[in-house]
């Protein structure tokens, strides 16, 4: 599998992976990316300065993606790890870890000092991976992501 930058032609496929994953885990709640209209046009969303989105592809098929975004209300040295989803065929093979590491490496190179993320209890496998990657739980949300359906907040120092 290859990790590459998101292209405009990927919008429909990556939105489908995000929504299918949330449905699979019973996490398609209001206040999450499932209902976020930007999920359908990630290519244009990630044109914002200080953001990037990577996808995992094999032989022309997308298996997931992960991005870095300067979400509203976060400190200037803090970005958010966003829209990190893999379909079932890519899970458990180290693909997610590689994808997340590439995103975190980019964030550090860009000059961010911390990475924030929001998630839900239904995504417990991902939460375990976040902890192994050095993320620590926070008592409350940071910034203004608009995803009030997320109830777990984590932060990692770079």
N, C-alpha and C positions, 0 to 999 in steps of 0.2 A: 504494500500500500504506500501511496505517495501523499505527503502533506504539501499543499500548495495554497496560494492565496485564492480567496473567493473571487469568482468571476460572475458577471451579471447573469449569464446563462444558468448559474447554479441556484438562483433564488427559489424557484419552485421546488426543486428537490430538497434543499436544506430545510425549507419551511415544512415540508411534508415529514421529514425525519424528526424535527423538533416536536411537531404535534403528535405524531404516532408514538414517540417515546413517552410523552406525557400521558397519553391515553393508556399505553401499556402498563404504566406504573400507577394509574389511578390519580394522577396529579394534574389533570386538565382543569384547574380551578380558575375562576375569575381572579384577576389581579396577578396573573402569571403571563409568561411569554406566549402561552397558548392563544390568548385573546389579544395580544399586543399587535396592532396593525403593522408595526415595523418589521415583524417577523417575515412578512411576505416580500420585503424589499431590502434585505440585508446588504446587498451590494451598495445601494445608495446611503444607507445608514452608516456604513463603515468607511465612507469617504471623509468623515469628520476627523480633523487633526487629532492625533493622539490615540487613534483607534486602528485596529487591524482585525481581520477575520481569516482564519485558516480552515481549510476543508481537507478531509481524508478521501482519497479517490483510488480506485483500482480499476483499470481497464475501462475508464469512462463512467464508472458508477460511483456515486458519492455514498459514503458510509457515515458521515457526521462532520461536525465542525466545532470550533471554539474560537472565541474572540476576546479582545481587550477593548474596553470602552471607557472614556472619561465621563462617567455618569454625573448628572447634575447633583450638586451639593457635596460632592466628595472633596477632600482636601486636594490641593493642586498636585501633590506628589503621589496621589492615590488613584488607581484605575480600578475598573471592575472586570472580573473574569465573567464573560457573558455567553449565553446561548451555546453552552457546552453540552452537546448531545451526540450520541452514537446509536446507530441501529444495532439490533441484536447480533448481526453477523460480525460486527467489529469488536464486541465486548469480550473482555477476558483474555485478550491477546497482547496487551501492552500498548495498543493503539491509542487509547484514551490518555494514558500517561505521557506518551510521546507528544501527542497533540497539545496537551495542557502545558508540558514543559517548553515546547516551542513558543507558545503564547507568552508564558512567563519570561522566557529569555528575551523575547522582543520587548516586553514591558520594561525590563531592567535596562536594556540597551537604549530605549527611548528616554529613560531617566526617571521612571517611576520608582518610588521607594517602597510602596505597599500595594498589595492586590486584595481587593474586597470581593466577596461573592455572597449571593443570596440563593437559598435553596429551600427544599421542603422535606419533611420527614419521609415521605414516600420514596424519595431518592436516596435511601440509606446506603446503598452500595457506593454511590458517588461520594457521599459524606465520608465514608471510611477512607476513600482514596484521597480526599482533600486533607484529612488529618495526617495521613502518611506523607503527604507532600508538604506538610508544615503549616497548614492553615489552623488557626485557633478560633474557637467559638467566641462570639461577642454577645453581650446581653441585649442589644437592640440594633436596629438598622442604622446604617450610615447613609447620608445623602438622600436623594430623592429619585429613586429609580422608577417609581410608578408601579412597582410590582408588590403591592401590599398583600398578595396571596402567599408570599414567601415568608416563612416563620423561623428560618435558621439563617444566621448571619455569621460570616467567618472572615478573617483577615490574616494575611501572610506578609511578613517583612521580606523584602528582597535584599 
